[in-house]
């Protein structure tokens, strides 16, 4: 369907539901009179029209940027209208925030870059006889213009993936050309995979997943980016005009993850963590839930306790039953030898990236090696579907090792749209232990957060699985159709690989984590 026809159909759907002479002041009243299905349809149709208009704005912002380029000087479009650059002009026209205007210009520039057209010659002039090479993100342009990606999703993928790494300085011309072509192909396939996932993820999650994929594809670059973040670490304190002391922390990767683990260990009951079976732990959790302090006050008091205690107090004094810790998942490369996790560069650095169990953020090879040195590792071998170890019906509850394996496979709560990380989840028997004589096998269990675990049991939802096929969520009768559940683990390509080309150095072998 033509773009404008599709946009017109979206507007017509509104006109069919509401009178054309509806006053703005009556809109909320009219929506309150809608049934649930009509109300949800109104949101969907509104989003459809909004995304269509958003594409027009982004494409126009790209052309505005092209006509405002620095090479045009004061004759550029933005300068002629009295603005410093295209972002300022777009912001003044739309009345948006600078961040929204900047995103529109970024997306528009990406559309311009991916639109076939003449290249410039060595003197910077247009060369009509030399068509521009198609960039790796050309298919993202098509997805945006067709409406399968919105502008925010397109921007998240482009910003998250960045650009393929440049060829080594030692490469000759043919090697450099081969490296560039291979990198463009890998990034193109990665972009396609992320575009396929976009409908299942929020924009923030999509940006995070794109960054995780970039670090996996480019471990050498991940090491350099980690080094820059490490150099940028800082702790700054100051006093404002009222005499109140403030602090600002810029984290590097390791202590960012450790701080999250420390706060989670102490505050999980207040944050909606798993239920406790042990009576003492349950009592402590109940006491924390009833504490009159706000979560921010509890966090502050915990951090101050950590600073005050230092090496004097035992961890139990501060954290209680659960000790802080950070788990990292690494996909073990094939043929790397017993106990090894991946190849190394000429300086002996690991050329792999790990992923935090909670959230999946990438960990550079040097930090991973430090973690291995301090803590060792536990290997989890999975089959082609990511399923590890079984213990049958001899054991009622999933073991710690099984929960670790479920975390590797599921990456967090499997409920659609839920973003609760693995450490906050409980293991659910798909075949109920008493009712269905279910087995405590990882192939028959999934991770669910406390809220969705209780919702499932109390509201008669079910999760089923046919052999090694995907898990399927079934709502109560009359509440919709079944939904196929997908892993939240960013490393799931190890057993469900995207169609990336087999190019040496671009991928790490699957099967062990």
PyMOL commands that set and color helices and strands:
alter all, ss='L'
color gray80, all
select helices_A, chain A and resi 3-17+24-32+36-67+70-75+77-80+86-94+98-113+138-146+151-161+173-200+203-217+219-231+253-267+279-289+295-309+315-319+365-375+400-410+422-424+442-444+450-458+492-494
alter helices_A, ss='H'
color red, helices_A
select strands_A, chain A and resi 118-120+126-131+234-239+245-250+328-329+354-356+362-363+425-429+445-449+462-465+471-474+483-484
alter strands_A, ss='S'
color yellow, strands_A
deselect
rebuild
show_as cartoon
